[in-house]
Amino acid sequence: MWRRLSTLPLKGVNDKLKEHLSLVCEATSLLKDIVAACRENDWEAVSRAAEKIAMVERNADDVKRRVEVGLYCGVLFVGLKEDFLRLIDAVDGIADKAKDAARVIATREPTEDEAGILFECNPDITSMITGTIDIVGRLRDAIAMVDRDAKGALKIAHEVEKREEGLDEQKLKLIKHLTANERRLSTLSYLQMRDFIFGLDMVADAAEVASDVLTAMIVKTGA
């Protein structure tokens, strides 16, 4: 993945980077299980999915630490060690935000009618989660493409940024719909759902931050 960005092969680091990114994508993808369980009003399943996301996030943290050790031992162009650390920190932030969002919606059980408000808007919460998962997937594509097609990777990184802007619009529509129906919600349920929507937005924001770091690395090295 990173042959053009290193002076010597990063022994074992390349595979660990892939493993870390795979775990981050898994944590994000599990958000669809959260929203499916919400639609079915199955809050035990919501809690199970939230715990699974937390477990995957912990595994990603373990792999991240091993990558950091590998970077310490590797030989890179001047300044790139810091860039690699920034990238893996940014990517790791995606899993962190997915865990946070999942825990918000799993904290308590709203009524069926309250939970149903999330699915009344067009686009609804399912669309926002699908878009969020897609953004993280495109980031993974960009990172995987760096070594063979840096220009293509740069194009995808810019695509991630544009898609995140689209999700901002979805977030705004969901918040407006939630607020318009606040009389149907208890105060706690309103805050819970509002924070869940904002939490999902932070997952997409974290993916955009990672794409910005990747863009800077590509431009800096002329990869």
Sequence and secondary structure as in RCSB ss.txt:
>XXXX:A:sequence
MWRRLSTLPLKGVNDKLKEHLSLVCEATSLLKDIVAACRENDWEAVSRAAEKIAMVERNADDVKRRVEVGLYCGV
LFVGLKEDFLRLIDAVDGIADKAKDAARVIATREPTEDEAGILFECNPDITSMITGTIDIVGRLRDAIAMVDRDA
KGALKIAHEVEKREEGLDEQKLKLIKHLTANERRLSTLSYLQMRDFIFGLDMVADAAEVASDVLTAMIVKTGA
>XXXX:A:secstr
  GGGBSS  TTHHHHHHHHHHHHHHHHHTHHHHHHHHHTT HHHHHHHHHHHHHHHHHHHHHHHHHHHHHHHS 
BSTTHHHHHHHHHHHHHHHHHHHHHHHHHHHSS   HHHHHGGGTSSS HHHHHHHHHHHHHHHHHHHHHTTT H
HHHHHHHHHHHHHHHHHHHHHHHHHHHHHHTGGGS HHHHHHHHHHHHHHHHHHHHHHHHHHHHHHHHHHHT 
